[in-house]
């Protein structure tokens, strides 16, 4: 993800690049090689440079999309798009597409038509499809099977569809490349916008030895039932090869420009739904859940909520509320589009909540004084467990 973890260390870059020290700033999308300002996105000329962070994750061997080309704010006010016709249990698809359409950095890129100027994909390209949709607010005329498990006319899971879309977009961005290292694959446009890293830390409760692993992710899933981040696991092999008690904890190691949180409402086997109300804020301070939990606030602003109404994963109805470029909130319910209040936005039965990194708006102290920032996820539903 794009991250903004503070107190990043310094690592000398290769000799053919300018040495850049980083004290704090984005922790995920931090590599750049572009020496020119982008016509559409460039806000500053960083020169030919590579930013390195000694946070345990190997730097990429190549940069597929320069992070300085990401523009987090709407570049111009767009007219609010039309609703999408329900073609028969396609509300899950409509709601997911609306959330993506109103993701500012993604929409800015798609509206620039930059992708079509460099696309070399043969046949189906999800980036081209989404670019057409965002520009014309129309679905592609040809029936394209994005996910083999999705069936026409049947109710599907919106989060599963979003995962299929992310995978398809990533394949388009990689343009057929299969030999890239994992770190380089995490520098595509999609990862520069949505991607980040989770850290899994296993700690032996006897000798206190610690083992860290890092995993790239495009969204974070939170369970509603469990009450804390820290989960006990029965055993863990340490260097002594003895079976010992250990604890396992997940933290966000590098946060994203766009934070996508999925609330795990559906049971894995029964398909039943957890209808418990979960509070979510307009502004969220993510700092407490970073691997580096000490530092300046890491503020995210809500911009979309994907909602499921009903009692099971195979039934019910999906809709979404989004914040458009005019600053107003709209309920997108298939073909229906209507303005809604902030109170309505914050009282939905959320399935996915999406935030953008709050990089420049109102000073943090002002948001705190107005009671707008939630700094602990316990306020949503006690605690959550990252899984």
C-alpha positions as CSV (number, residue, x, y, z in Angstrom):
1,X,0.0,0.0,0.0
2,X,1.0,3.5,0.0
3,X,2.1,3.9,3.4
4,X,2.7,6.7,5.6
5,X,4.6,5.1,8.4
6,X,6.8,7.5,10.3
7,X,10.5,7.3,11.2
8,X,11.6,5.4,8.1
9,X,15.2,4.4,8.1
10,X,17.9,5.2,5.6
11,X,19.4,2.8,3.1
12,X,21.9,4.0,0.5
13,X,20.5,3.5,-3.0
14,X,22.5,2.1,-5.9
15,X,25.4,4.3,-7.3
16,X,23.5,5.2,-10.4
17,X,20.8,7.0,-8.5
18,X,20.7,10.1,-6.3
19,X,20.9,9.4,-2.6
20,X,17.7,10.3,-0.9
21,X,17.1,10.1,2.9
22,X,13.6,9.5,4.1
23,X,12.5,10.3,7.6
24,X,8.8,9.9,7.1
25,X,6.3,9.7,4.4
26,X,4.6,7.0,2.3
27,X,5.8,3.6,3.3
28,X,4.6,1.5,0.4
29,X,4.5,3.4,-2.9
30,X,7.9,5.0,-2.3
31,X,9.9,4.0,-5.3
32,X,10.3,6.3,-8.3
33,X,12.5,6.5,-11.4
34,X,10.7,9.2,-13.4
35,X,12.7,12.3,-14.0
36,X,9.8,14.1,-15.7
37,X,6.6,15.5,-14.4
38,X,3.6,13.6,-15.6
39,X,1.3,15.6,-17.9
40,X,-1.7,14.4,-16.0
41,X,-0.5,13.6,-12.5
42,X,2.9,15.1,-11.8
43,X,2.9,17.4,-8.7
44,X,6.6,17.5,-8.1
45,X,9.8,16.5,-9.9
46,X,11.6,13.9,-7.7
47,X,14.4,13.3,-10.2
48,X,15.9,9.9,-10.9
49,X,15.7,8.5,-7.4
50,X,14.9,5.4,-5.5
51,X,13.5,5.6,-2.0
52,X,14.5,2.7,0.3
53,X,13.1,1.8,3.6
54,X,14.8,-0.7,6.0
55,X,11.5,-2.2,7.2
56,X,12.3,-5.8,6.3
57,X,10.7,-5.8,2.8
58,X,13.0,-6.2,-0.2
59,X,13.0,-3.3,-2.6
60,X,11.6,-4.0,-6.1
61,X,14.0,-4.6,-8.9
62,X,11.9,-2.4,-11.2
63,X,9.2,0.2,-10.9
64,X,6.1,-0.5,-13.0
65,X,4.2,2.6,-12.2
66,X,5.8,5.7,-10.7
67,X,4.1,6.7,-7.4
68,X,4.5,10.4,-8.1
69,X,2.0,10.1,-10.9
70,X,-0.8,9.2,-8.4
71,X,-3.1,12.1,-7.7
72,X,-5.2,11.6,-4.6
73,X,-7.6,14.6,-5.2
74,X,-10.1,14.9,-8.0
75,X,-8.4,16.9,-10.7
76,X,-11.7,18.5,-11.7
77,X,-15.3,18.3,-10.6
78,X,-17.0,15.7,-12.7
79,X,-20.8,15.4,-13.2
80,X,-22.3,12.7,-11.0
81,X,-22.6,9.5,-13.0
82,X,-25.8,7.7,-13.8
83,X,-27.1,4.7,-12.0
84,X,-26.5,1.2,-13.4
85,X,-29.4,-1.0,-14.5
86,X,-29.8,-4.3,-12.6
87,X,-29.7,-7.0,-15.3
88,X,-30.8,-9.7,-12.9
89,X,-29.1,-10.0,-9.5
90,X,-26.2,-7.8,-10.7
91,X,-26.5,-5.4,-7.7
92,X,-23.2,-6.8,-6.4
93,X,-21.5,-5.8,-9.6
94,X,-23.1,-2.4,-9.9
95,X,-22.2,-1.4,-6.3
96,X,-18.6,-2.6,-6.7
97,X,-18.2,-0.7,-10.0
98,X,-19.6,2.5,-8.4
99,X,-17.1,2.3,-5.6
100,X,-14.2,1.9,-8.0
101,X,-15.6,4.7,-10.3
102,X,-15.5,7.2,-7.4
103,X,-12.0,6.3,-6.2
104,X,-10.3,9.6,-7.0
105,X,-6.8,8.4,-7.9
106,X,-8.1,5.5,-10.0
107,X,-10.7,7.8,-11.7
108,X,-8.1,10.5,-12.4
109,X,-5.9,7.9,-14.2
110,X,-8.7,6.4,-16.2
111,X,-10.1,9.8,-17.3
112,X,-6.7,10.7,-18.6
113,X,-6.9,7.8,-21.1
114,X,-3.3,7.2,-20.5
115,X,-3.8,3.4,-20.3
116,X,-5.0,3.1,-23.9
117,X,-1.8,4.8,-25.1
118,X,0.4,2.1,-23.6
119,X,-1.8,-1.0,-23.6
120,X,-0.4,-4.0,-25.4
121,X,-2.7,-6.6,-24.0
122,X,-4.2,-9.0,-26.6
123,X,-7.9,-9.8,-26.1
124,X,-9.6,-9.0,-22.8
125,X,-8.0,-6.2,-20.7
126,X,-9.7,-5.3,-17.5
127,X,-8.0,-1.9,-17.4
128,X,-9.4,-1.0,-20.8
129,X,-12.9,-2.2,-19.7
130,X,-12.8,-0.2,-16.5
131,X,-11.4,2.9,-18.3
132,X,-14.3,2.7,-20.8
133,X,-16.8,2.3,-18.0
134,X,-15.5,5.2,-15.9
135,X,-15.3,7.5,-18.9
136,X,-18.7,6.7,-20.3
137,X,-20.4,5.2,-17.2
138,X,-21.5,2.3,-19.4
139,X,-20.8,-1.4,-19.1
140,X,-18.9,-3.2,-21.9
141,X,-21.2,-4.6,-24.5
142,X,-19.4,-7.9,-24.8
143,X,-19.9,-10.5,-22.1
144,X,-16.6,-11.0,-20.4
145,X,-16.1,-13.7,-17.8
146,X,-13.9,-12.0,-15.1
147,X,-14.3,-14.7,-12.5
148,X,-15.0,-18.3,-13.5
149,X,-17.0,-18.8,-10.3
150,X,-19.5,-16.1,-11.1
151,X,-22.7,-17.1,-12.9
152,X,-25.0,-14.9,-14.9
153,X,-28.3,-14.2,-13.2
154,X,-27.3,-15.4,-9.7
155,X,-26.6,-13.3,-6.6
156,X,-22.8,-13.2,-6.0
157,X,-20.6,-11.8,-3.3
158,X,-19.5,-8.2,-3.9
159,X,-16.2,-8.7,-2.1
160,X,-15.4,-11.8,-4.1
161,X,-16.2,-9.8,-7.3
162,X,-13.9,-7.0,-6.1
163,X,-11.1,-9.5,-5.6
164,X,-11.7,-10.8,-9.2
165,X,-11.6,-7.2,-10.5
166,X,-8.4,-6.5,-8.6
167,X,-6.8,-9.7,-10.0
168,X,-7.8,-8.8,-13.5
169,X,-6.6,-5.3,-13.2
170,X,-3.3,-6.5,-11.9
171,X,-2.9,-8.9,-14.8
172,X,-3.5,-6.0,-17.2
173,X,-1.0,-3.9,-15.5
174,X,1.6,-6.7,-15.6
175,X,0.9,-7.0,-19.3
176,X,1.8,-10.7,-19.4
177,X,5.0,-10.4,-17.3
178,X,5.5,-13.5,-15.1
179,X,9.1,-13.3,-14.2
180,X,9.0,-10.2,-12.0
181,X,9.9,-10.4,-8.3
182,X,7.1,-10.0,-5.8
183,X,8.3,-6.5,-4.8
184,X,8.3,-5.3,-8.4
185,X,4.8,-6.8,-9.0
186,X,3.7,-4.6,-6.1
187,X,4.6,-1.4,-7.9
188,X,1.8,-1.5,-10.6
189,X,-0.9,1.2,-10.7
190,X,-3.3,-1.0,-8.8
191,X,-0.9,-1.6,-6.0
192,X,0.3,2.0,-5.9
193,X,-3.4,2.9,-5.2
194,X,-4.8,0.0,-3.2
195,X,-1.8,-2.0,-2.2
196,X,0.0,-2.3,1.1
197,X,1.8,-4.8,3.3
198,X,0.7,-6.7,6.4
199,X,3.2,-8.0,9.0
200,X,2.6,-11.2,10.8
201,X,4.6,-11.4,14.0
202,X,4.8,-14.7,15.8
203,X,6.4,-14.5,19.3
204,X,7.4,-17.4,21.4
205,X,5.9,-17.0,24.9
206,X,8.8,-18.9,26.5
207,X,12.0,-17.5,25.0
208,X,10.4,-14.3,23.5
209,X,11.9,-15.1,20.0
210,X,10.2,-13.2,17.2
211,X,9.5,-14.2,13.6
212,X,8.2,-11.7,11.1
213,X,6.7,-12.4,7.7
214,X,5.3,-9.8,5.2
215,X,2.4,-10.1,2.9
216,X,1.3,-7.7,0.2
217,X,-2.5,-7.0,0.2
218,X,-5.1,-5.0,-1.6
219,X,-7.6,-5.0,1.2
220,X,-7.9,-5.8,4.8
221,X,-10.5,-8.3,6.2
222,X,-11.8,-7.8,9.7
223,X,-13.8,-10.3,11.6
224,X,-16.7,-9.0,13.7
225,X,-16.8,-11.7,16.3
226,X,-13.3,-11.7,17.7
227,X,-12.5,-9.0,20.3
228,X,-8.8,-8.2,19.7
229,X,-6.0,-8.1,17.2
230,X,-3.9,-10.6,19.2
231,X,-4.8,-14.2,18.5
232,X,-3.3,-17.2,20.3
233,X,-2.1,-20.0,18.2
234,X,-1.6,-23.5,19.7
235,X,2.0,-23.9,18.8
236,X,5.0,-22.7,16.8
237,X,8.3,-24.2,15.8
238,X,11.3,-22.1,16.9
239,X,15.0,-22.8,16.2
240,X,15.1,-25.3,19.0
241,X,12.5,-27.3,17.1
242,X,10.5,-27.6,20.3
243,X,6.7,-27.3,20.2
244,X,6.0,-24.2,22.4
245,X,3.1,-21.8,23.0
246,X,3.2,-18.7,20.9
247,X,1.2,-15.6,20.1
248,X,0.5,-14.2,16.6
249,X,-0.3,-10.6,15.8
250,X,-1.0,-8.9,12.5
251,X,-0.2,-5.2,12.0
252,X,-0.3,-3.0,8.9
253,X,3.3,-2.6,7.9
254,X,2.8,-0.3,5.0
255,X,-0.5,1.5,4.6
256,X,-2.2,2.3,1.3
257,X,-3.3,5.4,-0.6
258,X,-6.7,3.8,-0.7
259,X,-7.7,1.7,2.3
260,X,-10.3,-1.0,1.6
261,X,-11.7,-2.7,4.7
262,X,-14.0,-5.7,4.4
263,X,-16.1,-6.7,7.4
264,X,-16.5,-10.4,7.4
265,X,-20.2,-10.7,7.7
266,X,-20.8,-14.1,6.1
267,X,-20.1,-17.5,7.7
268,X,-17.7,-19.6,5.7
269,X,-19.8,-22.8,5.6
270,X,-23.4,-21.9,6.4
271,X,-23.6,-18.7,4.3
272,X,-25.4,-17.1,7.2
273,X,-24.9,-13.4,7.9
274,X,-23.8,-11.5,11.0
275,X,-26.2,-8.6,11.0
276,X,-24.5,-6.8,14.0
277,X,-24.3,-3.1,13.6
278,X,-20.7,-1.9,13.2
279,X,-19.9,1.8,13.6
280,X,-17.4,3.3,11.1
281,X,-16.1,6.9,11.2
282,X,-15.8,9.7,8.6
283,X,-12.1,10.0,9.5
284,X,-9.9,7.2,10.8
285,X,-6.5,7.4,12.5
286,X,-4.7,4.2,11.5
287,X,-1.5,4.9,13.5
288,X,-2.4,2.5,16.4
289,X,-2.5,-0.5,14.0
290,X,0.7,0.2,12.1
291,X,3.9,-1.9,12.9
292,X,5.3,1.5,13.9
293,X,2.5,2.5,16.2
294,X,4.3,5.6,17.5
295,X,4.4,8.7,15.3
296,X,2.2,11.3,13.7
297,X,-1.5,10.5,13.1
298,X,-2.2,8.6,9.9
299,X,-5.6,10.0,8.9
300,X,-7.9,8.5,6.3
301,X,-11.1,10.0,5.0
302,X,-14.2,7.9,4.2
303,X,-15.3,8.1,0.5
304,X,-17.4,4.9,-0.1
305,X,-19.4,2.4,1.7
306,X,-20.6,-0.8,0.0
307,X,-23.8,-2.1,1.8
308,X,-25.5,-5.4,2.0
309,X,-29.1,-5.6,3.1
310,X,-30.5,-9.1,3.8
311,X,-29.8,-12.2,5.8
312,X,-27.5,-14.4,3.8
313,X,-24.7,-14.3,1.2
314,X,-27.0,-15.8,-1.5
315,X,-29.8,-13.4,-1.0
316,X,-30.4,-9.8,-0.1
317,X,-29.4,-6.7,-2.0
318,X,-26.3,-4.6,-2.5
319,X,-26.0,-0.9,-2.9
320,X,-23.4,1.8,-2.0
321,X,-23.0,5.3,-0.9
322,X,-20.2,7.3,-2.4
323,X,-18.6,10.8,-2.1
324,X,-18.5,12.4,-5.6
325,X,-16.1,15.0,-6.8
326,X,-18.6,17.8,-5.9
327,X,-18.1,16.9,-2.2
328,X,-21.6,15.6,-1.8
329,X,-22.7,12.0,-0.8
330,X,-24.9,9.9,-3.1
331,X,-26.7,6.6,-2.6
332,X,-26.2,4.5,-5.7
333,X,-28.9,1.8,-5.7
334,X,-28.8,0.2,-9.1
335,X,-30.4,2.7,-11.5
336,X,-31.4,5.1,-8.7
337,X,-29.1,7.9,-7.6
338,X,-30.0,10.3,-4.8
339,X,-28.2,12.8,-2.5
340,X,-27.9,11.6,1.1
341,X,-26.8,13.2,4.4
342,X,-23.7,12.3,6.4
343,X,-25.9,10.8,9.1
344,X,-27.3,8.4,6.5
345,X,-23.8,7.6,5.3
346,X,-22.6,6.6,8.7
347,X,-25.6,4.4,9.6
348,X,-25.5,1.8,6.8
349,X,-24.9,-1.9,7.4
350,X,-21.5,-1.8,5.8
351,X,-19.8,-4.7,4.1
352,X,-16.9,-2.8,2.7
353,X,-15.7,0.7,3.8
354,X,-13.2,2.6,1.7
355,X,-11.0,5.4,2.8
356,X,-8.5,7.7,1.0
357,X,-5.3,8.9,2.7
358,X,-6.1,12.3,4.2
359,X,-2.9,14.0,3.1
360,X,-3.6,17.7,3.1
361,X,-7.1,18.7,4.2
362,X,-8.2,20.2,7.6
363,X,-5.4,20.1,10.3
364,X,-5.6,17.0,12.4
365,X,-6.1,19.0,15.7
366,X,-9.2,20.6,14.2
367,X,-10.7,17.2,13.3
368,X,-9.9,16.0,16.8
369,X,-11.5,19.0,18.5
370,X,-14.7,18.4,16.4
371,X,-14.8,14.8,17.4
372,X,-14.5,13.5,13.8
373,X,-11.5,11.2,14.1
374,X,-11.7,7.7,15.5
375,X,-8.3,6.6,16.5
376,X,-9.1,3.1,17.9
377,X,-11.0,0.5,16.0
378,X,-12.5,-0.6,19.3
379,X,-15.0,2.1,18.8
380,X,-16.4,0.2,15.8
381,X,-17.0,-3.1,17.5
382,X,-14.7,-3.3,20.5
383,X,-11.7,-4.8,18.7
384,X,-11.2,-6.6,15.5
385,X,-8.8,-9.4,14.5
386,X,-6.9,-9.0,11.2
387,X,-7.1,-12.3,9.4
